[in-house]
């Protein structure tokens, strides 16, 4: 299984939703790292370690945005095993699940 | 520019002042000149120096006090400014702060709060069609942090010169819930609905209890340090309103006669708070 280390492969300073919001935004992370795994019908581990934090704007757009892009919550949860070894980042595991469950698919 | 009569200045006020000078210089392209500098209060000069006020003015750096770790003086970080949700700029605050407050440990909750406050300014603070009294530096925010050895607290402050929370709220997805929350205690259209502090307070309350999906989550990140760090407090000044929120849901508010010219968000965190 591939591992996506957000801090190393994307940025340790995530924030913002859209490309115009900043250099480490949720849309870019979703399109570069998450969508290709779903399209290839593979599975991946997503490692949160090493980032300064995960603001709501980034997390919701990255993971909730997958639902709006047409993937189901079940597909997303089966595809990605989201983990951290840093206790201070554990709260974001819960938030990610909330954003996946709370996002509404586009009609 | 003569500050001879100013005896003391807070870090927040210095940030607002520095931001205004920054705006003035970039928009007007006019060089401001200091008057009676030798008669200014040493404390005022020191704080303005630390926050980068004189560097903004491009004036010779004649005042170079070093607070260091000893004594009771507050150490203030040179402000940073940006026009996007750039986390790397915000990380600069934390890394510099660790240098002066050795006991300070970065908490991801604080990073998220500062980033979302700055992002709120970028995203909502400067609507394109709004008629500003003074031309703003669109999407721009300013931030600093300070360390008080006497109080053993750090402060993080983010300021934007946008239209203010009560002006942007009607376009927010939280607004319906804010109106519902307020209308349970006062009729829609009453003067309370025109009070900036009431609108800020209602937005805070709704954001803490709402589990809304999608947009509108940022305010919850802004409040989160107060919820998770013992003794932390959050002060928001926006428009004419001021709200102070401490852990344990004690929210106090008031409205001032003058508009602050944007939104200032200030967290005070006891060092070692968990």
Interface residues (C-beta under 8 A of the other chain):
Chain A: X11 X12 X13 X14 X15 X16 X20 X21 X22 X23 X24 X25 X51 X52 X53 X54 X55 X56 X57 X60 X64 X88 X89 X91 X92 X98 X99 X102 X103 X104
Chain B: X84 X85 X86 X87 X88 X90 X91 X94 X106 X107 X108 X109 X110 X111 X112 X115 X116 X119 X122 X123 X211 X212 X213 X214 X215 X217 X218 X220 X221
